[in-house]
Amino acid sequence: MTKPSSKSQLACLKELAADRGLTTQQARQYGKLTTIATWEALLANTQSLDTSDKLQLRVLGLDICKSSVVACLLTERPDSPRNSYYSVEFLKIKADASGIKQLLELKPDVALMEPTGINYQRLWGTQLAKAGIKVCLVSNNKLPAYRSTLDLPDKDDEADALALACYYFDFHHLPRRFLQVRDSTIVRVRELCFRLAHYNRVQSPIINRLRQDLAWQFPEVMNVRSVLGMAGDVPPLLWGWISQQRTSAKYDRLYDATVGSGLIEETRFAAKMLCDLQLQERKIELELFGLIQSDVRFLPYRKVFAQFGFGLRVQALILTQIYPIEGFFGDNGEPEVVITRGRNSKKPTKKRYSERRFMKTLGCAPTRAWSGDEQKKCYKSGSDVCRTALWQWIFTRIEPNNTRLSNAIGQKLSVYFLECKNQGQPIKLVRSRLAAKAVRMLWRELVKEIVGVDSVDTELDNTLDSLLDTELDN
């Protein structure tokens, strides 16, 4: 094995210092920035300072199960987590009154957990927050890789709890390493969005079963599309009539003359269940509308959303992922734009980090998985729900002729869609590109509206379009 060069060692030390939030100004007091000893002294001194701080903290790692948690309490980061795995005390705490009491008696300063299933984590996070304990959430896709770096032997609840506790000691100074804690309104909007998605999934098999039954019981109406009216306080006409919640002279006449075998009790029960689901769905939509419309903080967001023709559900979904937009900014409170040396061109290249984070959050940015000569695999990251909602928006507002937006945004997206379609490009690829372009335009319109910054130049915009298209092709 060859010894690494001084240059590569220096680069590694600088990268490690950057991960710990250290700056070149701090390094200069230890010597020249081009000397390895300078960065080693900076890291060593910072490590000693961090250790003194860690001794004052009680950090609790919680691995959440269905009806319990595995807890690991640390007052300092162990030098060898693998050895500590066999000596640290782990507690299994049940989700009941005595368990909550046992958890709070540990008196942690900060608790770390994964947002597992949202609902399982909610009980513990709520109880800890009520007791005034800081709660930090670690993304589910970050912990496995971090646990491997600790050389922990196996993947189990105890190893996860220990890794979560160590995670805070290593990254407490880097806020982006943790998930953002949303305010109560956004949390409620998020809950309603997921519940609407659940009701939508539940209705589909019921409707399919009803239509199959109507094919031999009442075939004259098996293909009728019955939906809630504008008021939304009465069931859909057909399903309400079948479940005997509404009257209809039209369906009475058709039923008297039907060639089918007649409605059975199971069909009426399924129709009643469908009516209840749709009425509850409309009730949730009304609450969702009130939350978004009544909060003045969302006004500039809604103003931009209107330019894109987003419906209520799409607006709510996007808000739950991006609010507040300042969370994507750099330390200076503005969109983070960095000029670095291009990997291939070797020329100064402008990189829009805030914009990239925004696009990844909404599931519209590619993630490379290159290995050797194979550079064709690209995976999506971010919210699958938002990505699906954006595709549905493309189906309903961009592709059809009669619903296309008449403003500049709609015109640009529609022209691009038609050009790609006329060239015979695969439709899935076109929609992926279109969603990515729409999200990038959304970011810039939001920044312009909320912050008043517009630093996009046409040449750079075209370059980014070209690079993004190439990555999506792969």
C-alpha positions as CSV (number, residue, x, y, z in Angstrom):
1,M,0.0,0.0,0.0
2,T,1.4,3.4,-1.0
3,K,1.7,6.2,1.4
4,P,-0.8,9.1,0.6
5,S,0.8,12.2,-0.7
6,S,1.1,15.4,1.4
7,K,-1.3,17.1,-0.9
8,S,-4.1,14.5,-0.4
9,Q,-3.5,14.4,3.3
10,L,-3.8,18.2,3.5
11,A,-7.0,18.0,1.5
12,C,-8.4,15.5,3.9
13,L,-7.5,17.6,6.9
14,K,-9.2,20.6,5.4
15,E,-12.3,18.7,4.6
16,L,-12.5,17.3,8.1
17,A,-12.1,20.9,9.5
18,A,-14.9,22.1,7.3
19,D,-17.2,19.3,8.5
20,R,-16.5,20.5,12.1
21,G,-17.4,24.1,11.1
22,L,-13.9,25.4,11.3
23,T,-12.7,28.3,9.1
24,T,-9.4,29.3,7.6
25,Q,-9.2,32.3,9.9
26,Q,-9.1,30.0,12.8
27,A,-6.4,27.9,11.2
28,R,-4.1,30.9,10.5
29,Q,-3.3,31.2,14.2
30,Y,-1.5,27.8,14.0
31,G,0.6,28.5,11.0
32,K,0.5,28.6,7.2
33,L,-2.6,27.2,5.5
34,T,-0.5,25.1,3.2
35,T,1.1,23.2,6.0
36,I,-0.2,19.9,7.3
37,A,0.9,20.7,10.9
38,T,-1.4,23.8,10.9
39,W,-4.5,21.9,10.3
40,E,-3.5,19.1,12.6
41,A,-3.0,21.6,15.4
42,L,-6.3,23.2,14.7
43,L,-8.2,19.9,14.8
44,A,-6.4,18.7,17.9
45,N,-7.1,21.9,19.8
46,T,-10.7,21.9,18.8
47,Q,-11.1,18.3,19.8
48,S,-9.9,19.1,23.3
49,L,-12.4,22.0,23.5
50,D,-15.2,19.8,22.2
51,T,-14.4,17.1,24.8
52,S,-14.7,19.6,27.7
53,D,-18.1,20.7,26.3
54,K,-19.3,17.1,25.8
55,L,-18.7,16.2,29.5
56,Q,-21.5,18.6,30.4
57,L,-24.1,17.1,28.2
58,R,-26.4,14.1,28.7
59,V,-27.3,12.9,25.2
60,L,-30.0,10.3,24.8
61,G,-30.2,8.1,21.7
62,L,-33.6,6.6,21.2
63,D,-34.3,3.8,18.7
64,I,-38.1,3.6,18.3
65,C,-40.1,0.4,18.1
66,K,-43.8,0.0,17.7
67,S,-44.7,0.1,21.4
68,S,-41.3,0.8,23.0
69,V,-38.0,2.5,22.6
70,V,-34.4,1.4,23.2
71,A,-32.5,4.1,25.1
72,C,-28.8,4.8,25.3
73,L,-27.6,7.7,27.5
74,L,-24.1,9.1,27.0
75,T,-22.3,11.9,28.8
76,E,-19.3,11.8,26.3
77,R,-18.5,10.3,23.0
78,P,-16.8,7.0,23.5
79,D,-13.4,6.6,21.7
80,S,-14.3,3.1,20.6
81,P,-18.1,2.8,20.0
82,R,-17.6,-0.9,19.1
83,N,-16.2,-1.7,22.5
84,S,-18.7,0.5,24.3
85,Y,-21.5,-1.4,22.6
86,Y,-20.8,-4.3,25.0
87,S,-20.4,-2.2,28.1
88,V,-23.0,0.7,27.8
89,E,-26.3,0.2,29.5
90,F,-29.3,0.0,27.2
91,L,-32.8,0.5,28.5
92,K,-36.0,-0.9,26.8
93,I,-38.8,1.5,27.8
94,K,-42.4,0.7,27.1
95,A,-45.0,3.2,25.8
96,D,-47.0,3.6,28.9
97,A,-47.2,5.9,31.9
98,S,-44.4,4.1,33.8
99,G,-42.3,4.1,30.7
100,I,-42.6,7.8,30.1
101,K,-41.7,8.4,33.8
102,Q,-38.6,6.2,33.4
103,L,-37.6,8.1,30.3
104,L,-37.9,11.5,32.0
105,E,-36.0,10.3,35.0
106,L,-32.9,9.9,32.8
107,K,-32.9,13.8,32.6
108,P,-31.3,14.1,29.2
109,D,-30.2,17.5,27.8
110,V,-30.9,16.4,24.3
111,A,-32.6,13.4,22.7
112,L,-32.0,12.0,19.2
113,M,-34.3,9.8,17.2
114,E,-35.3,8.9,13.7
115,P,-38.7,10.0,12.3
116,T,-39.7,6.4,12.1
117,G,-43.2,6.1,10.7
118,I,-44.0,9.6,12.0
119,N,-46.7,8.2,14.3
120,Y,-44.4,6.0,16.3
121,Q,-42.0,8.8,17.0
122,R,-44.6,11.4,17.8
123,L,-45.5,10.1,21.3
124,W,-41.9,10.2,22.5
125,G,-41.1,13.5,20.8
126,T,-44.1,15.1,22.3
127,Q,-43.4,13.9,25.9
128,L,-39.8,15.0,25.7
129,A,-40.7,18.4,24.3
130,K,-43.2,19.0,27.1
131,A,-40.5,18.3,29.6
132,G,-38.3,21.0,28.0
133,I,-35.8,18.5,26.5
134,K,-34.3,19.4,23.1
135,V,-35.3,16.8,20.4
136,C,-33.2,16.3,17.3
137,L,-34.3,14.2,14.3
138,V,-31.8,12.3,12.2
139,S,-32.7,11.3,8.7
140,N,-33.3,7.6,8.1
141,N,-30.9,7.5,5.2
142,K,-28.0,9.0,7.2
143,L,-27.9,6.7,10.1
144,P,-26.9,3.4,8.4
145,A,-23.8,4.9,6.8
146,Y,-22.8,6.6,10.0
147,R,-23.3,3.4,12.0
148,S,-20.9,1.7,9.7
149,T,-18.2,4.3,10.3
150,L,-18.5,3.5,14.0
151,D,-17.6,-0.1,13.3
152,L,-20.6,-1.4,15.2
153,P,-20.9,-5.2,14.8
154,D,-24.6,-5.6,13.8
155,K,-27.7,-3.7,12.9
156,D,-30.0,-3.9,15.9
157,D,-31.9,-1.6,18.1
158,E,-29.1,-1.2,20.6
159,A,-26.5,-0.3,17.9
160,D,-28.9,2.3,16.4
161,A,-29.5,3.9,19.8
162,L,-25.7,4.1,20.5
163,A,-25.1,5.5,17.0
164,L,-27.7,8.2,17.5
165,A,-26.2,9.3,20.7
166,C,-22.7,9.5,19.1
167,Y,-24.1,11.3,16.1
168,Y,-24.9,14.4,18.2
169,F,-21.4,14.6,19.6
170,D,-19.9,14.5,16.1
171,F,-22.4,16.8,14.3
172,H,-24.1,19.1,16.9
173,H,-22.4,22.1,15.3
174,L,-23.8,21.3,11.8
175,P,-27.5,22.1,11.7
176,R,-28.0,20.7,8.2
177,R,-27.1,17.2,9.6
178,F,-30.4,17.2,11.4
179,L,-34.0,17.4,10.1
180,Q,-35.8,20.7,10.4
181,V,-38.3,20.8,13.2
182,R,-41.5,22.2,11.7
183,D,-43.9,24.5,13.5
184,S,-47.4,23.4,14.6
185,T,-49.3,24.7,11.6
186,I,-47.0,23.0,9.1
187,V,-47.2,19.8,11.1
188,R,-51.0,19.9,11.0
189,V,-51.0,20.6,7.2
190,R,-48.6,17.6,6.7
191,E,-50.9,15.3,8.7
192,L,-53.9,16.3,6.7
193,C,-52.0,15.8,3.4
194,F,-51.0,12.3,4.4
195,R,-54.5,11.5,5.5
196,L,-56.0,12.7,2.2
197,A,-53.5,10.5,0.4
198,H,-54.6,7.5,2.6
199,Y,-58.3,8.1,1.9
200,N,-57.5,8.4,-1.8
201,R,-55.8,5.0,-1.8
202,V,-58.6,3.4,0.2
203,Q,-61.3,4.6,-2.2
204,S,-59.8,3.1,-5.3
205,P,-60.3,-0.6,-4.4
206,I,-63.8,0.1,-3.1
207,I,-64.9,1.8,-6.3
208,N,-63.4,-1.0,-8.4
209,R,-65.3,-3.6,-6.3
210,L,-68.5,-1.6,-6.7
211,R,-68.3,-1.4,-10.4
212,Q,-67.6,-5.1,-10.7
213,D,-70.7,-5.8,-8.6
214,L,-72.8,-3.3,-10.6
215,A,-71.8,-5.1,-13.8
216,W,-74.3,-7.9,-12.9
217,Q,-76.6,-6.2,-10.3
218,F,-77.3,-2.8,-12.0
219,P,-75.2,-2.6,-15.3
220,E,-76.9,0.5,-16.6
221,V,-75.0,2.7,-14.0
222,M,-71.7,0.7,-13.6
223,N,-69.7,3.4,-15.5
224,V,-71.4,6.5,-14.1
225,R,-68.9,8.9,-12.5
226,S,-70.4,10.2,-9.3
227,V,-68.6,12.9,-7.3
228,L,-69.3,15.3,-4.5
229,G,-71.0,18.6,-5.3
230,M,-69.6,22.0,-4.7
231,A,-71.2,22.2,-1.2
232,G,-69.7,18.9,-0.2
233,D,-72.2,18.3,2.6
234,V,-74.2,15.5,0.9
235,P,-72.9,12.2,-0.5
236,P,-72.4,11.8,-4.3
237,L,-75.7,11.1,-6.0
238,L,-75.2,7.6,-7.3
239,W,-73.4,6.2,-4.3
240,G,-75.8,8.0,-2.0
241,W,-78.8,6.6,-3.8
242,I,-77.3,3.0,-3.7
243,S,-76.7,3.4,0.1
244,Q,-80.2,4.8,0.5
245,Q,-78.9,8.2,1.8
246,R,-80.3,10.1,-1.1
247,T,-83.3,9.9,-3.4
248,S,-83.2,10.1,-7.2
249,A,-86.2,9.7,-9.6
250,K,-83.7,9.1,-12.5
251,Y,-82.0,6.1,-10.8
252,D,-85.4,4.8,-9.6
253,R,-86.6,4.6,-13.2
254,L,-83.4,2.9,-14.4
255,Y,-83.5,0.4,-11.5
256,D,-87.1,-0.5,-12.2
257,A,-86.1,-1.4,-15.8
258,T,-82.7,-2.9,-15.1
259,V,-81.6,-6.2,-16.7
260,G,-79.4,-6.9,-13.7
261,S,-80.1,-9.2,-10.7
262,G,-80.7,-6.3,-8.3
263,L,-78.6,-4.7,-5.6
264,I,-77.5,-6.8,-2.6
265,E,-76.7,-5.7,0.9
266,E,-72.9,-5.9,0.5
267,T,-73.1,-3.4,-2.4
268,R,-75.2,-0.9,-0.4
269,F,-72.7,-1.2,2.5
270,A,-69.7,-0.6,0.2
271,A,-71.5,2.5,-1.3
272,K,-72.2,3.8,2.2
273,M,-68.5,3.3,3.1
274,L,-67.5,5.2,0.0
275,C,-69.8,8.1,0.8
276,D,-68.4,8.4,4.3
277,L,-64.9,8.5,3.0
278,Q,-65.6,11.2,0.5
279,L,-67.5,13.3,3.0
280,Q,-64.6,13.0,5.4
281,E,-62.2,13.8,2.6
282,R,-64.1,17.0,1.8
283,K,-64.1,17.9,5.5
284,I,-60.3,17.6,5.6
285,E,-59.9,19.7,2.5
286,L,-61.9,22.5,4.1
287,E,-59.7,22.5,7.1
288,L,-56.6,22.4,4.9
289,F,-57.9,25.4,2.9
290,G,-58.6,27.3,6.1
291,L,-55.1,26.7,7.5
292,I,-53.3,27.8,4.3
293,Q,-55.6,30.8,3.6
294,S,-55.7,32.2,7.1
295,D,-52.0,32.2,7.8
296,V,-50.4,35.4,6.5
297,R,-47.0,33.8,6.5
298,F,-48.1,31.7,3.5
299,L,-49.3,34.6,1.5
300,P,-46.2,35.1,-0.7
301,Y,-46.0,31.4,-1.2
302,R,-49.6,31.2,-2.4
303,K,-49.0,34.2,-4.7
304,V,-46.2,32.3,-6.5
305,F,-48.2,29.0,-6.4
306,A,-51.0,30.7,-8.3
307,Q,-48.7,31.5,-11.1
308,F,-48.0,27.8,-11.6
309,G,-51.7,26.8,-11.3
310,F,-51.2,24.5,-8.3
311,G,-54.3,23.1,-6.7
312,L,-55.0,23.0,-3.0
313,R,-53.4,19.6,-2.4
314,V,-50.2,20.3,-4.4
315,Q,-49.8,23.7,-2.6
316,A,-50.2,22.0,0.8
317,L,-47.7,19.2,-0.1
318,I,-45.1,21.6,-1.3
319,L,-45.5,23.9,1.7
320,T,-44.9,21.0,4.1
321,Q,-41.5,20.4,2.4
322,I,-40.1,23.9,1.7
323,Y,-41.5,26.1,4.5
324,P,-39.7,28.3,5.5
325,I,-37.7,28.8,2.3
326,E,-35.0,30.5,4.4
327,G,-34.0,27.0,5.6
328,F,-32.4,26.4,2.3
329,F,-30.2,29.6,2.5
330,G,-26.6,29.9,3.6
331,D,-25.3,31.3,6.8
332,N,-25.6,34.9,5.5
333,G,-29.4,34.5,5.1
334,E,-29.3,34.5,1.3
335,P,-29.4,31.8,-1.4
336,E,-26.0,30.0,-1.2
337,V,-24.1,30.4,-4.5
338,V,-20.4,29.3,-4.5
339,I,-17.8,29.6,-7.3
340,T,-15.5,26.6,-7.4
341,R,-13.2,25.1,-9.9
342,G,-15.1,22.9,-12.4
343,R,-14.3,19.2,-12.2
344,N,-14.1,18.8,-16.0
345,S,-13.6,22.3,-17.4
346,K,-11.1,23.4,-14.7
347,K,-12.6,26.8,-14.9
348,P,-14.5,28.9,-12.3
349,T,-18.0,27.4,-12.0
350,K,-20.9,28.9,-10.2
351,K,-22.8,26.3,-8.1
352,R,-26.2,27.1,-6.7
353,Y,-26.3,25.0,-3.5
354,S,-29.5,26.3,-2.1
355,E,-31.3,25.6,-5.4
356,R,-29.9,22.1,-5.5
357,R,-31.2,21.4,-1.9
358,F,-34.6,22.8,-2.9
359,M,-34.9,20.5,-5.9
360,K,-33.7,17.5,-4.1
361,T,-36.3,18.1,-1.3
362,L,-39.1,18.1,-3.8
363,G,-37.7,14.9,-5.5
364,C,-36.7,16.6,-8.8
365,A,-32.9,16.4,-8.8
366,P,-30.8,13.4,-9.8
367,T,-28.4,11.6,-7.5
368,R,-25.4,10.1,-9.2
369,A,-24.3,6.6,-8.4
370,W,-21.2,6.3,-10.5
371,S,-18.7,3.5,-10.3
372,G,-15.7,3.2,-12.5
373,D,-16.7,3.4,-16.2
374,E,-20.4,2.9,-15.3
375,Q,-21.9,6.3,-15.2
376,K,-25.5,5.7,-16.2
377,K,-27.3,5.0,-12.9
378,C,-29.3,7.9,-11.5
379,Y,-31.6,7.7,-8.5
380,K,-34.1,10.1,-7.2
381,S,-34.0,11.5,-3.7
382,G,-36.4,13.7,-1.7
383,S,-40.2,13.4,-1.4
384,D,-41.9,10.7,-3.5
385,V,-45.3,12.2,-2.6
386,C,-44.2,15.6,-4.0
387,R,-42.7,14.0,-7.1
388,T,-46.0,12.2,-7.8
389,A,-48.1,15.4,-7.2
390,L,-45.9,17.3,-9.6
391,W,-46.4,14.6,-12.3
392,Q,-50.1,14.8,-11.8
393,W,-49.9,18.6,-12.1
394,I,-48.1,18.1,-15.4
395,F,-50.9,15.7,-16.6
396,T,-53.6,18.2,-15.8
397,R,-52.1,21.7,-16.3
398,I,-49.3,21.4,-18.8
399,E,-50.0,18.6,-21.2
400,P,-53.7,19.2,-22.1
401,N,-54.4,22.0,-24.6
402,N,-57.5,23.4,-22.8
403,T,-55.9,23.7,-19.3
404,R,-52.4,25.1,-20.1
405,L,-51.4,28.2,-18.2
406,S,-51.6,31.4,-20.2
407,N,-48.8,33.2,-18.4
408,A,-45.0,33.3,-19.2
409,I,-44.4,30.3,-16.9
410,G,-47.0,28.1,-18.5
411,Q,-45.9,29.2,-22.0
412,K,-42.3,28.3,-21.4
413,L,-43.1,24.9,-19.9
414,S,-45.7,24.1,-22.6
415,V,-43.3,25.0,-25.4
416,Y,-40.6,22.8,-24.0
417,F,-43.1,19.9,-23.6
418,L,-44.3,20.2,-27.2
419,E,-40.7,20.4,-28.5
420,C,-39.6,17.3,-26.7
421,K,-42.8,15.5,-27.7
422,N,-42.4,16.4,-31.4
423,Q,-38.8,15.1,-31.3
424,G,-40.1,11.7,-30.2
425,Q,-38.4,11.6,-26.8
426,P,-39.7,9.1,-24.3
427,I,-42.6,10.6,-22.4
428,K,-41.4,9.6,-19.0
429,L,-38.1,11.3,-19.6
430,V,-39.9,14.4,-20.9
431,R,-42.0,14.6,-17.8
432,S,-39.0,14.2,-15.5
433,R,-37.2,17.0,-17.2
434,L,-40.4,19.1,-17.2
435,A,-40.9,18.6,-13.4
436,A,-37.3,19.5,-12.8
437,K,-37.5,22.7,-14.9
438,A,-40.8,23.7,-13.1
439,V,-39.2,23.2,-9.7
440,R,-36.2,25.3,-10.6
441,M,-38.5,28.0,-11.9
442,L,-40.6,27.7,-8.7
443,W,-37.4,28.2,-6.6
444,R,-36.4,31.4,-8.4
445,E,-39.9,32.8,-8.3
446,L,-40.2,32.2,-4.6
447,V,-36.8,33.8,-3.9
448,K,-37.7,36.8,-6.0
449,E,-41.1,37.2,-4.2
450,I,-40.0,36.5,-0.6
451,V,-36.4,37.8,-0.5
452,G,-36.4,40.1,-3.5
453,V,-33.2,38.6,-5.0
454,D,-33.0,37.8,-8.7
455,S,-29.5,36.8,-9.6
456,V,-30.2,34.4,-12.5
457,D,-28.5,35.1,-15.8
458,T,-29.8,33.5,-19.0
459,E,-26.5,32.0,-20.0
460,L,-26.1,30.2,-16.7
461,D,-29.8,29.1,-16.8
462,N,-29.3,27.4,-20.2
463,T,-26.1,25.7,-19.0
464,L,-27.9,24.3,-16.0
465,D,-30.7,23.1,-18.2
466,S,-28.3,21.3,-20.4
467,L,-26.4,19.6,-17.5
468,L,-29.7,18.6,-15.8
469,D,-31.0,17.1,-19.1
470,T,-27.8,15.1,-19.5
471,E,-28.0,13.7,-16.0
472,L,-31.6,12.7,-16.4
473,D,-30.8,11.0,-19.7
474,N,-28.3,8.8,-17.7
